[in-house]
Amino acid sequence: MGIYDNSGLGIKLPSKGILYAIIAILAILFLWYVVNSAINFFKPQALQFSLSQNELQASGEDTSTLTVLLTNVSEETKKNVSIEITASIPGTILINSKNTLYEAINPIAKQESRQLEYLLRANPASEMLPGNYTLNIKVKMDKEEYTKEFSVKVVK
């Protein structure tokens, strides 16, 4: 027997028909994954936010506007909606609502949204050090709860 014997390793490959079936099944699974990911990407989220600027002066001289968009993604009207925005280190970032008293977030009908705005300012009395400070947004819609976390950079 030579080194290059034609006997092989004893492994038989499936026929071409089975190979094509396996490739077709894998292609269908991949297509299903792509379509499902696209649907979830474009589906409205219950809690979204944006910042006008991500950097604040430690002196408290400038502000950033936090825009929060609440969307009722359920199939029923939500009557008890509350929002709470807090800094992970209390007293470091001052959070003031720009919304008037006439703007109520209750109730929110199904697939309806509310946009709320808040002013963020570094608290100069807290003698903050430059760095990133974490803030949390917590929204309750009846029994459902949604949270987001983000950071604001404080500079001298």
DSSP file (Angstrom, degrees, kcal/mol; ACC not computed):
  #  RESIDUE AA STRUCTURE BP1 BP2  ACC     N-H-->O    O-->H-N    N-H-->O    O-->H-N    TCO  KAPPA ALPHA  PHI   PSI    X-CA   Y-CA   Z-CA
    1    1 A M              0   0    0      0, 0.0     2,-0.1     0, 0.0     4,-0.1   0.000 360.0 360.0 360.0 138.0    0.0    0.0    0.0
    2    2 A G        -     0   0    0      1,-0.1     3,-0.4     2,-0.1     0, 0.0  -0.429 360.0-107.4 -94.0 172.3    1.2    3.4   -0.9
    3    3 A I  S    S+     0   0    0      1,-0.3     2,-1.1    -2,-0.1    -1,-0.1   0.878 116.1  53.3 -65.3 -38.5    0.8    6.6    1.0
    4    4 A Y  S    S+     0   0    0      2,-0.0    -1,-0.3     3,-0.0     2,-0.2  -0.579  78.6 170.4-100.5  70.4   -1.7    7.9   -1.4
    5    5 A D    >   -     0   0    0     -2,-1.1     3,-0.7    -3,-0.4    -2,-0.0  -0.562  36.2-137.4 -82.3 145.3   -4.2    5.0   -1.4
    6    6 A N  T 3  S+     0   0    0     -2,-0.2    -1,-0.1     1,-0.2    -2,-0.0   0.401  84.9  92.5 -81.2   1.7   -7.6    5.5   -3.1
    7    7 A S  T 3  S-     0   0    0      1,-0.1     3,-0.5     2,-0.1    -1,-0.2   0.727  73.6-162.9 -73.8 -19.5   -9.4    3.8   -0.2
    8    8 A G    <   -     0   0    0     -3,-0.7    -1,-0.1     1,-0.2    -3,-0.0  -0.181  41.3 -59.5  71.3-164.7  -10.1    7.2    1.5
    9    9 A L  S    S-     0   0    0      2,-0.2    -1,-0.2     0, 0.0     3,-0.1   0.385  71.2-105.0 -97.9   1.8  -11.2    7.6    5.1
   10   10 A G  S    S+     0   0    0     -3,-0.5     2,-0.5     1,-0.3    -2,-0.1   0.619  77.6 134.8  84.6  12.5  -14.3    5.6    4.8
   11   11 A I        -     0   0    0      0, 0.0     2,-0.5     0, 0.0    -1,-0.3  -0.835  41.1-155.7 -98.2 127.2  -16.6    8.7    4.9
   12   12 A K        -     0   0    0     -2,-0.5     0, 0.0    -3,-0.1     0, 0.0  -0.886   9.9-138.7-103.3 130.4  -19.3    8.8    2.3
   13   13 A L        -     0   0    0     -2,-0.5     3,-0.1     1,-0.1     6,-0.0  -0.581  29.3-104.3 -81.2 147.5  -20.7   12.1    1.3
   14   14 A P        -     0   0    0      0, 0.0    -1,-0.1     0, 0.0     5,-0.0  -0.225  45.6 -88.9 -67.1 163.2  -24.5   12.4    0.8
   15   15 A S     >  -     0   0    0      1,-0.1     4,-2.0     4,-0.0     3,-0.2  -0.180  39.5-103.0 -67.9 166.4  -25.9   12.5   -2.7
   16   16 A K  H  > S+     0   0    0      1,-0.2     4,-2.5     2,-0.2     5,-0.2   0.845 119.1  58.4 -62.3 -34.9  -26.3   15.8   -4.5
   17   17 A G  H  > S+     0   0    0      2,-0.2     4,-1.8     1,-0.2    -1,-0.2   0.911 108.6  43.9 -62.0 -43.8  -30.1   15.8   -3.8
   18   18 A I  H  > S+     0   0    0     -3,-0.2     4,-2.3     2,-0.2    -1,-0.2   0.881 112.2  53.9 -69.0 -37.9  -29.6   15.7   -0.1
   19   19 A L  H  X S+     0   0    0     -4,-2.0     4,-2.2     1,-0.2    -2,-0.2   0.913 109.1  48.1 -62.1 -43.5  -26.9   18.3   -0.3
   20   20 A Y  H  X S+     0   0    0     -4,-2.5     4,-2.3     2,-0.2    -1,-0.2   0.867 110.1  52.7 -65.2 -36.7  -29.2   20.7   -2.2
   21   21 A A  H  X S+     0   0    0     -4,-1.8     4,-2.3     2,-0.2    -2,-0.2   0.904 109.2  49.0 -65.2 -41.6  -31.9   20.2    0.4
   22   22 A I  H  X S+     0   0    0     -4,-2.3     4,-2.3     2,-0.2    -2,-0.2   0.916 111.9  48.8 -64.8 -42.7  -29.6   21.0    3.2
   23   23 A I  H  X S+     0   0    0     -4,-2.2     4,-2.2     1,-0.2    -2,-0.2   0.904 111.2  50.5 -63.6 -41.1  -28.4   24.2    1.4
   24   24 A A  H  X S+     0   0    0     -4,-2.3     4,-2.2     2,-0.2    -2,-0.2   0.906 110.3  49.2 -64.0 -42.1  -32.1   25.2    0.7
   25   25 A I  H  X S+     0   0    0     -4,-2.3     4,-2.4     2,-0.2    -2,-0.2   0.917 111.8  48.7 -64.2 -43.5  -33.0   24.7    4.4
   26   26 A L  H  X S+     0   0    0     -4,-2.3     4,-2.2     1,-0.2    -1,-0.2   0.885 110.9  50.9 -63.7 -38.5  -30.0   26.8    5.6
   27   27 A A  H  X S+     0   0    0     -4,-2.2     4,-2.4     2,-0.2    -2,-0.2   0.898 110.2  49.2 -65.7 -40.0  -30.9   29.5    3.1
   28   28 A I  H  X S+     0   0    0     -4,-2.2     4,-2.5     2,-0.2    -2,-0.2   0.912 111.4  49.3 -65.5 -42.5  -34.6   29.6    4.3
   29   29 A L  H  X S+     0   0    0     -4,-2.4     4,-2.1     2,-0.2    -2,-0.2   0.902 111.7  48.8 -62.8 -41.0  -33.4   29.8    8.0
   30   30 A F  H  X S+     0   0    0     -4,-2.2     4,-2.2     2,-0.2    -2,-0.2   0.916 111.6  49.1 -64.7 -43.3  -31.0   32.7    7.1
   31   31 A L  H  X S+     0   0    0     -4,-2.4     4,-2.5     1,-0.2     5,-0.2   0.900 110.0  51.6 -63.2 -41.3  -33.8   34.5    5.2
   32   32 A W  H  X S+     0   0    0     -4,-2.5     4,-2.5     1,-0.2    -1,-0.2   0.907 109.7  50.4 -61.3 -41.9  -36.1   34.1    8.2
   33   33 A Y  H  X S+     0   0    0     -4,-2.1     4,-2.3     2,-0.2    -2,-0.2   0.914 111.2  47.9 -62.2 -44.3  -33.5   35.5   10.5
   34   34 A V  H  X S+     0   0    0     -4,-2.2     4,-2.1     2,-0.2    -2,-0.2   0.922 113.9  46.4 -64.4 -45.1  -32.9   38.5    8.3
   35   35 A V  H  X S+     0   0    0     -4,-2.5     4,-2.2     2,-0.2    -2,-0.2   0.917 113.2  49.2 -64.9 -43.3  -36.7   39.3    8.0
   36   36 A N  H  X S+     0   0    0     -4,-2.5     4,-2.1    -5,-0.2    -1,-0.2   0.893 111.1  49.9 -63.7 -40.3  -37.3   38.8   11.7
   37   37 A S  H  X S+     0   0    0     -4,-2.3     4,-1.9    -5,-0.2    -1,-0.2   0.898 110.5  50.1 -64.8 -40.5  -34.4   41.1   12.5
   38   38 A A  H  X S+     0   0    0     -4,-2.1     4,-1.8     2,-0.2    -2,-0.2   0.896 109.6  50.9 -65.6 -40.5  -35.7   43.8   10.1
   39   39 A I  H  X S+     0   0    0     -4,-2.2     4,-0.9     1,-0.2    -2,-0.2   0.928 112.0  46.5 -63.2 -44.8  -39.2   43.6   11.7
   40   40 A N  H  < S+     0   0    0     -4,-2.1    -1,-0.2     1,-0.2    -2,-0.2   0.824 109.4  55.8 -67.0 -30.8  -37.8   44.0   15.2
   41   41 A F  H  < S+     0   0    0     -4,-1.9    -1,-0.2     1,-0.2    -2,-0.2   0.891 113.8  38.5 -68.2 -39.1  -35.6   46.9   14.0
   42   42 A F  H  < S+     0   0    0     -4,-1.8    -1,-0.2    -5,-0.1    -2,-0.2   0.496  90.4 109.0 -92.0  -4.0  -38.5   48.9   12.6
   43   43 A K  S  < S-     0   0    0     -4,-0.9    30,-0.0    -5,-0.1    -3,-0.0  -0.528  81.1-104.3 -71.0 136.2  -40.9   48.0   15.4
   44   44 A P        -     0   0    0      0, 0.0     2,-0.3     0, 0.0    -1,-0.1  -0.325  32.4-137.4 -64.1 143.7  -41.7   51.0   17.7
   45   45 A Q        -     0   0    0      1,-0.1     3,-0.1    -3,-0.1    26,-0.1  -0.761   9.1-132.3-100.8 149.0  -39.9   51.0   21.1
   46   46 A A  S    S+     0   0    0     -2,-0.3    25,-2.3     1,-0.2     2,-0.4   0.819  93.5  31.9 -69.3 -31.5  -41.7   52.0   24.3
   47   47 A L  E     +A   70   0A   0     23,-0.2     2,-0.3   100,-0.1    -1,-0.2  -0.973  66.2 159.6-136.3 119.3  -38.9   54.3   25.4
   48   48 A Q  E     +A   69   0A   0     21,-2.0    21,-3.1    -2,-0.4     2,-0.3  -0.952  10.6 179.0-132.5 154.2  -36.5   56.3   23.3
   49   49 A F  E     -A   68   0A   0     -2,-0.3     2,-0.3    19,-0.2    19,-0.2  -0.980  10.8-168.6-150.8 161.7  -34.4   59.3   24.1
   50   50 A S  E     -A   67   0A   0     17,-1.9    17,-2.8    -2,-0.3     2,-0.4  -0.986  14.0-140.9-149.9 152.7  -31.9   61.7   22.6
   51   51 A L  E     -A   66   0A   0     -2,-0.3    15,-0.2    15,-0.2     3,-0.2  -0.922  10.8-145.1-114.1 139.8  -29.5   64.4   24.0
   52   52 A S  S    S+     0   0    0     13,-1.9     2,-0.3    -2,-0.4    -1,-0.1   0.862  92.6   2.3 -70.8 -34.1  -28.9   67.7   22.4
   53   53 A Q        -     0   0    0     12,-0.2    -1,-0.3    -3,-0.1    -3,-0.0  -0.981  59.0-150.5-149.8 146.3  -25.3   67.5   23.6
   54   54 A N  S    S+     0   0    0     -2,-0.3    99,-2.8    -3,-0.2     2,-0.4   0.313  76.7  75.2 -98.4   7.1  -23.5   64.8   25.5
   55   55 A E  E     -d  153   0B   0     97,-0.2     2,-0.3     8,-0.1    99,-0.2  -0.977  55.7-174.8-128.0 132.4  -21.0   67.1   27.3
   56   56 A L  E     -d  154   0B   0     97,-3.0    99,-2.9    -2,-0.4     2,-0.3  -0.941  27.9-117.4-124.1 146.8  -21.7   69.5   30.2
   57   57 A Q  E >   -d  155   0B   0     -2,-0.3     3,-1.8    97,-0.2    65,-0.4  -0.659  18.7-135.5 -78.7 135.6  -19.4   72.0   31.9
   58   58 A A  T 3  S+     0   0    0     97,-3.0    70,-0.3    -2,-0.3    98,-0.1   0.745 103.1  68.1 -62.8 -22.9  -18.8   71.2   35.6
   59   59 A S  T 3  S-     0   0    0     96,-0.3    -1,-0.3     1,-0.1    97,-0.1   0.637 108.4-123.8 -72.4 -13.1  -19.4   74.9   36.4
   60   60 A G  S <  S+     0   0    0     -3,-1.8    -2,-0.1    63,-0.1    -1,-0.1   0.620  72.9 128.3  81.6  12.8  -23.1   74.5   35.5
   61   61 A E        +     0   0    0     60,-0.0     2,-0.3     2,-0.0    -3,-0.1   0.768  64.2  44.5 -75.2 -26.3  -22.9   77.2   32.8
   62   62 A D        -     0   0    0     -5,-0.2    60,-0.5    60,-0.0     2,-0.3  -0.753  67.8-151.6-118.4 166.0  -24.4   75.2   30.0
   63   63 A T        -     0   0    0     -2,-0.3     2,-0.4    58,-0.1    58,-0.2  -0.867   4.5-147.5-130.2 163.4  -27.4   72.8   29.6
   64   64 A S  E     - B   0 120A   0     56,-1.9    56,-3.0    -2,-0.3     2,-0.6  -0.988  19.4-130.2-128.8 141.9  -28.3   69.8   27.5
   65   65 A T  E     - B   0 119A   0     -2,-0.4   -13,-1.9    54,-0.2     2,-0.6  -0.836  15.1-158.1 -96.6 123.7  -31.9   69.0   26.5
   66   66 A L  E     -AB  51 118A   0     52,-3.3    52,-2.3    -2,-0.6     2,-0.6  -0.899   7.2-162.7 -98.6 118.5  -33.0   65.4   27.0
   67   67 A T  E     -AB  50 117A   0    -17,-2.8   -17,-1.9    -2,-0.6     2,-0.5  -0.915   5.3-168.3-105.4 122.4  -35.9   64.5   24.8
   68   68 A V  E     -AB  49 116A   0     48,-3.2    48,-3.0    -2,-0.6     2,-0.6  -0.938   5.5-161.5-113.5 129.8  -37.8   61.4   25.9
   69   69 A L  E     -AB  48 115A   0    -21,-3.1   -21,-2.0    -2,-0.5     2,-0.5  -0.951   5.4-166.2-113.9 116.0  -40.3   59.7   23.6
   70   70 A L  E     -AB  47 114A   0     44,-3.1    44,-2.5    -2,-0.6     2,-0.4  -0.877   7.7-175.3-101.1 130.5  -42.8   57.4   25.3
   71   71 A T  E     - B   0 113A   0    -25,-2.3     2,-1.1    -2,-0.5    42,-0.2  -0.993  25.8-135.3-129.1 131.0  -44.8   55.1   23.1
   72   72 A N        +     0   0    0     40,-2.6    39,-2.5    -2,-0.4    40,-0.2  -0.748  27.4 175.0 -82.6 103.0  -47.6   52.7   24.1
   73   73 A V        +     0   0    0     -2,-1.1    -1,-0.2    37,-0.2    37,-0.1   0.418  49.3  91.6 -91.3   0.8  -46.7   49.6   22.2
   74   74 A S  S    S-     0   0    0      2,-0.2    37,-0.4    35,-0.1     4,-0.1  -0.252  85.6-113.6 -87.8-179.6  -49.4   47.5   23.7
   75   75 A E  S    S+     0   0    0     35,-0.1     2,-0.3     2,-0.1    35,-0.1   0.189  92.2  63.1 -99.8  14.8  -52.9   46.9   22.4
   76   76 A E  S    S-     0   0    0     33,-0.1    -2,-0.2    32,-0.1     2,-0.2  -0.962  90.9 -94.6-138.4 156.4  -54.7   48.7   25.3
   77   77 A T        -     0   0    0     -2,-0.3     2,-0.5    33,-0.1    32,-0.2  -0.484  34.7-139.1 -70.0 134.9  -54.8   52.2   26.7
   78   78 A K  B     +G  108   0C   0     30,-2.8    30,-2.6    -2,-0.2     3,-0.2  -0.862  24.0 175.2 -98.0 125.1  -52.3   52.8   29.5
   79   79 A K        +     0   0    0     -2,-0.5     2,-0.8    28,-0.2    -1,-0.1   0.725  67.7  55.0-103.5 -26.7  -53.8   54.9   32.3
   80   80 A N        +     0   0    0     26,-0.1    62,-2.8    28,-0.1     2,-0.5  -0.789  68.1 160.1-113.0  88.3  -51.1   55.0   35.0
   81   81 A V  E     +E  141   0B   0     -2,-0.8     2,-0.3    60,-0.2    60,-0.2  -0.925   7.6 169.1-112.9 129.7  -47.9   56.3   33.3
   82   82 A S  E     -E  140   0B   0     58,-2.3    58,-2.5    -2,-0.5     2,-0.4  -0.981  15.9-158.4-138.4 152.2  -45.0   57.7   35.2
   83   83 A I  E     -E  139   0B   0     -2,-0.3     2,-0.4    56,-0.2    56,-0.2  -0.987   6.0-174.5-132.0 140.7  -41.5   58.7   34.4
   84   84 A E  E     -E  138   0B   0     54,-2.3    54,-2.8    -2,-0.4     2,-0.5  -0.992   3.1-170.8-137.3 126.4  -38.5   59.1   36.7
   85   85 A I  E     +E  137   0B   0     -2,-0.4     2,-0.3    52,-0.2    52,-0.2  -0.977  18.2 169.1-119.7 122.3  -35.1   60.4   35.6
   86   86 A T  E     -E  136   0B   0     50,-2.2    50,-3.0    -2,-0.5     2,-0.3  -0.944  33.1-125.5-134.7 152.3  -32.3   60.0   38.1
   87   87 A A  E     -E  135   0B   0     -2,-0.3    48,-0.2    48,-0.2     4,-0.0  -0.763  23.4-130.3 -91.3 142.7  -28.5   60.4   38.3
   88   88 A S  S    S+     0   0    0     46,-3.0    47,-0.1    -2,-0.3    -1,-0.1   0.825 107.4  46.8 -65.1 -29.2  -26.7   57.4   39.7
   89   89 A I  S >  S-     0   0    0     45,-0.4     3,-1.7    -3,-0.0     4,-0.4  -0.916 102.2-129.0-109.6 102.9  -24.8   59.8   42.0
   90   90 A P  T 3  S+     0   0    0      0, 0.0     4,-0.1     0, 0.0    -2,-0.1  -0.166  85.2  19.4 -56.2 139.5  -27.6   62.0   43.5
   91   91 A G  T 3  S+     0   0    0      2,-0.3    35,-0.2    -4,-0.0     3,-0.1   0.346  96.4  96.8  88.1  -5.6  -27.1   65.7   43.3
   92   92 A T  S <  S+     0   0    0     -3,-1.7    31,-2.9     1,-0.2     2,-0.5   0.890  86.3  36.0 -84.5 -39.9  -24.5   65.7   40.6
   93   93 A I  E    S-C  122   0A   0     -4,-0.4     2,-0.4    29,-0.2    -2,-0.3  -0.963  77.4-142.3-116.5 125.4  -26.7   66.4   37.6
   94   94 A L  E     -C  121   0A   0     27,-3.6    27,-1.9    -2,-0.5     2,-0.5  -0.743  15.9-163.5 -86.9 131.1  -29.7   68.7   38.0
   95   95 A I  E     +C  120   0A   0     -2,-0.4     2,-0.4    25,-0.2    25,-0.2  -0.961  10.7 176.8-121.5 115.1  -32.8   67.5   36.0
   96   96 A N  E     -C  119   0A   0     23,-2.4    23,-3.5    -2,-0.5     2,-0.2  -0.968  27.5-124.4-122.7 133.7  -35.6   70.0   35.3
   97   97 A S  E     -C  118   0A   0     -2,-0.4    21,-0.3    21,-0.2    -2,-0.0  -0.540  12.2-165.3 -75.8 136.2  -38.7   69.4   33.3
   98   98 A K        +     0   0    0     19,-2.9     2,-0.2    -2,-0.2    20,-0.2   0.424  59.7 107.6 -94.2  -2.2  -39.4   71.7   30.4
   99   99 A N        -     0   0    0     18,-0.6     2,-0.1     1,-0.1    -2,-0.1  -0.526  69.6-125.7 -80.5 141.7  -43.0   70.4   30.2
  100  100 A T    >   -     0   0    0     -2,-0.2     3,-1.3     1,-0.1    -1,-0.1  -0.345  25.6-107.0 -79.9 166.8  -45.8   72.6   31.3
  101  101 A L  T 3  S+     0   0    0      1,-0.3    -1,-0.1    -2,-0.1    -2,-0.0   0.737 117.3  64.1 -65.1 -21.8  -48.3   71.5   33.9
  102  102 A Y  T 3  S+     0   0    0      1,-0.1     2,-1.0     2,-0.0    -1,-0.3   0.654  81.6  88.7 -78.9 -14.6  -50.9   71.2   31.1
  103  103 A E    <   -     0   0    0     -3,-1.3     2,-0.4     2,-0.0    -1,-0.1  -0.740  60.4-179.1 -87.3 105.0  -49.0   68.4   29.4
  104  104 A A        -     0   0    0     -2,-1.0    -2,-0.0     1,-0.1    -3,-0.0  -0.821  25.6-157.9-103.1 143.6  -50.2   65.2   31.0
  105  105 A I        +     0   0    0     -2,-0.4    -1,-0.1   -24,-0.2   -23,-0.1   0.519  55.8 121.5 -95.2  -5.3  -48.8   61.8   30.0
  106  106 A N        +     0   0    0      1,-0.1   -27,-0.1   -25,-0.1     2,-0.1  -0.859  63.0  22.7-103.7 140.6  -51.9   60.0   31.2
  107  107 A P        -     0   0    0      0, 0.0     2,-0.5     0, 0.0   -28,-0.2   0.786  66.9-172.5 -84.4 167.2  -53.6   58.3   29.5
  108  108 A I  B     -G   78   0C   0    -30,-2.6   -30,-2.8    -2,-0.1     3,-0.1  -0.972  18.0-143.0-120.0 115.9  -51.7   57.0   26.4
  109  109 A A    >   -     0   0    0     -2,-0.5     3,-1.9   -32,-0.2   -37,-0.3  -0.222  42.6 -69.0 -70.3 165.9  -53.9   55.2   23.9
  110  110 A K  T 3  S+     0   0    0      1,-0.3    -1,-0.2   -35,-0.1   -37,-0.2  -0.309 120.5   5.4 -60.9 138.1  -52.5   52.2   22.0
  111  111 A Q  T 3  S+     0   0    0    -39,-2.5    -1,-0.3   -37,-0.4     2,-0.3   0.621 102.7 127.8  62.3  17.5  -49.8   53.1   19.5
  112  112 A E    <   -     0   0    0     -3,-1.9   -40,-2.6   -40,-0.2     2,-0.3  -0.697  44.1-150.7-100.0 156.1  -49.8   56.7   20.7
  113  113 A S  E     -B   71   0A   0     -2,-0.3     2,-0.4   -42,-0.2   -42,-0.2  -0.873  10.2-158.5-126.7 157.2  -46.7   58.6   21.8
  114  114 A R  E     -B   70   0A   0    -44,-2.5   -44,-3.1    -2,-0.3     2,-0.5  -0.999  10.7-151.7-131.8 136.0  -45.8   61.4   24.2
  115  115 A Q  E     -B   69   0A   0     -2,-0.4     2,-0.3   -46,-0.2   -46,-0.2  -0.940  16.3-177.6-110.3 127.4  -42.6   63.6   23.9
  116  116 A L  E     -B   68   0A   0    -48,-3.0   -48,-3.2    -2,-0.5     2,-0.4  -0.926   9.5-153.8-123.2 146.6  -41.2   65.1   27.0
  117  117 A E  E     -B   67   0A   0     -2,-0.3   -19,-2.9   -50,-0.2   -18,-0.6  -0.955   9.8-176.0-126.5 143.7  -38.2   67.4   27.4
  118  118 A Y  E     -BC  66  97A   0    -52,-2.3   -52,-3.3    -2,-0.4     2,-0.5  -0.983  21.7-131.5-135.6 144.4  -35.8   67.9   30.3
  119  119 A L  E     -BC  65  96A   0    -23,-3.5   -23,-2.4    -2,-0.3     2,-0.4  -0.845  20.8-160.0 -95.5 130.6  -32.9   70.3   30.9
  120  120 A L  E     +BC  64  95A   0    -56,-3.0   -56,-1.9    -2,-0.5     2,-0.3  -0.922  16.0 168.4-110.7 135.9  -29.8   68.7   32.3
  121  121 A R  E     - C   0  94A   0    -27,-1.9   -27,-3.6    -2,-0.4     2,-0.2  -0.996  37.2-112.9-145.5 139.3  -27.1   70.8   34.1
  122  122 A A  E     - C   0  93A   0    -60,-0.5   -29,-0.2   -65,-0.4   -30,-0.1  -0.508  34.1-122.1 -68.5 140.3  -24.1   69.9   36.1
  123  123 A N    >   -     0   0    0    -31,-2.9     3,-1.4    -2,-0.2     5,-0.5  -0.761  21.0-166.0 -88.1 106.8  -24.5   70.9   39.7
  124  124 A P  G >  S+     0   0    0      0, 0.0     3,-1.2     0, 0.0    -1,-0.2   0.776  85.2  64.4 -65.9 -23.8  -21.6   73.2   40.5
  125  125 A A  G 3  S+     0   0    0      1,-0.2   -33,-0.1     2,-0.1   -66,-0.0   0.714  92.0  63.6 -70.7 -19.0  -22.3   72.9   44.3
  126  126 A S  G <  S-     0   0    0     -3,-1.4    -1,-0.2   -35,-0.2   -34,-0.1   0.514 100.4-134.2 -83.6  -3.2  -21.5   69.2   44.1
  127  127 A E    <   -     0   0    0     -3,-1.2    -2,-0.1    -4,-0.2   -68,-0.1   0.937  33.1-161.1  48.9  55.4  -17.8   70.0   43.2
  128  128 A M        -     0   0    0     -5,-0.5    -1,-0.1   -70,-0.3   -70,-0.0  -0.291  11.6-133.1 -67.6 147.7  -17.9   67.3   40.5
  129  129 A L        -     0   0    0      1,-0.1    25,-0.1    -2,-0.0    -1,-0.1  -0.744  36.7 -92.6 -93.3 149.6  -14.8   65.9   39.0
  130  130 A P  S    S+     0   0    0      0, 0.0     2,-0.3     0, 0.0    25,-0.2  -0.333  80.4  85.4 -60.1 144.2  -14.6   65.6   35.2
  131  131 A G  E    S- F   0 154B   0     23,-2.0    23,-3.3    -3,-0.0     2,-0.4  -0.944  80.0 -46.5 154.1-172.4  -15.7   62.3   33.9
  132  132 A N  E     - F   0 153B   0     -2,-0.3     2,-0.4    21,-0.2    21,-0.2  -0.778  44.7-163.7 -94.9 133.9  -18.8   60.3   32.8
  133  133 A Y  E     - F   0 152B   0     19,-2.8    19,-2.7    -2,-0.4     2,-0.3  -0.969  14.4-134.0-120.4 132.2  -21.9   60.3   34.9
  134  134 A T  E     - F   0 151B   0     -2,-0.4   -46,-3.0    17,-0.2   -45,-0.4  -0.666  19.7-172.3 -91.1 136.4  -24.7   57.8   34.5
  135  135 A L  E     -EF  87 150B   0     15,-3.3    15,-2.3    -2,-0.3     2,-0.4  -0.921   9.0-149.2-122.5 152.4  -28.3   58.7   34.4
  136  136 A N  E     -EF  86 149B   0    -50,-3.0   -50,-2.2    -2,-0.3     2,-0.5  -0.965   4.3-158.5-124.8 137.9  -31.3   56.4   34.4
  137  137 A I  E     -EF  85 148B   0     11,-2.9    11,-2.1    -2,-0.4     2,-0.5  -0.973  14.2-175.5-111.9 126.1  -34.8   56.8   32.8
  138  138 A K  E     -EF  84 147B   0    -54,-2.8   -54,-2.3    -2,-0.5     2,-0.4  -0.982   0.8-176.2-126.7 121.3  -37.5   54.6   34.3
  139  139 A V  E     -EF  83 146B   0      7,-3.0     7,-2.8    -2,-0.5     2,-0.5  -0.960   7.5-164.0-119.6 132.1  -41.0   54.5   32.8
  140  140 A K  E     -EF  82 145B   0    -58,-2.5   -58,-2.3    -2,-0.4     2,-0.5  -0.970   5.9-176.5-114.3 128.1  -43.9   52.6   34.2
  141  141 A M  E >   -EF  81 144B   0      3,-2.8     3,-2.3    -2,-0.5     2,-0.4  -0.910  68.4 -61.6-122.7 100.8  -47.0   52.1   32.1
  142  142 A D  T 3  S-     0   0    0    -62,-2.8   -64,-0.1    -2,-0.5   -60,-0.0  -0.473 122.0 -15.5  54.2-112.8  -49.5   50.3   34.3
  143  143 A K  T 3  S+     0   0    0     -2,-0.4     2,-0.3    -3,-0.1    -1,-0.3   0.555 119.8  93.4 -95.7  -8.2  -47.7   47.1   35.2
  144  144 A E  E <   - F   0 141B   0     -3,-2.3    -3,-2.8     2,-0.0     2,-0.4  -0.634  56.9-163.1 -88.2 143.3  -45.0   47.3   32.5
  145  145 A E  E     - F   0 140B   0     -2,-0.3     2,-0.4    -5,-0.2    -5,-0.2  -0.989   6.5-173.6-129.7 135.5  -41.6   48.9   33.3
  146  146 A Y  E     - F   0 139B   0     -7,-2.8    -7,-3.0    -2,-0.4     2,-0.4  -0.982   5.8-174.7-127.4 137.9  -39.0   50.2   30.8
  147  147 A T  E     - F   0 138B   0     -2,-0.4     2,-0.3    -9,-0.2    -9,-0.2  -0.979   7.7-177.2-134.5 147.8  -35.6   51.5   31.7
  148  148 A K  E     - F   0 137B   0    -11,-2.1   -11,-2.9    -2,-0.4     2,-0.4  -0.984  10.0-156.5-137.9 148.4  -32.7   53.0   29.8
  149  149 A E  E     + F   0 136B   0     -2,-0.3     2,-0.3   -13,-0.2   -13,-0.2  -0.977  18.7 162.5-126.3 139.6  -29.3   54.1   31.0
  150  150 A F  E     - F   0 135B   0    -15,-2.3   -15,-3.3    -2,-0.4     2,-0.4  -0.954  25.7-127.5-148.9 166.4  -27.0   56.7   29.4
  151  151 A S  E     - F   0 134B   0     -2,-0.3     2,-0.4   -17,-0.2   -17,-0.2  -0.902   7.1-155.8-123.6 151.7  -24.0   58.7   30.4
  152  152 A V  E     - F   0 133B   0    -19,-2.7   -19,-2.8    -2,-0.4     2,-0.5  -0.980  19.7-132.8-122.0 133.4  -23.2   62.4   30.3
  153  153 A K  E     -dF  55 132B   0    -99,-2.8   -97,-3.0    -2,-0.4     2,-0.5  -0.754  15.9-157.2 -90.7 129.7  -19.6   63.6   30.1
  154  154 A V  E     -dF  56 131B   0    -23,-3.3   -23,-2.0    -2,-0.5     2,-0.3  -0.921  14.2-177.1-107.8 127.9  -18.7   66.4   32.5
  155  155 A V  E      d   57   0B   0    -99,-2.9   -97,-3.0    -2,-0.5   -96,-0.3  -0.840 360.0 360.0-122.0 159.4  -15.7   68.6   31.6
  156  156 A K              0   0    0     -2,-0.3   -99,-0.1   -99,-0.2    -1,-0.0   0.455 360.0 360.0 -78.8 360.0  -14.0   71.5   33.4
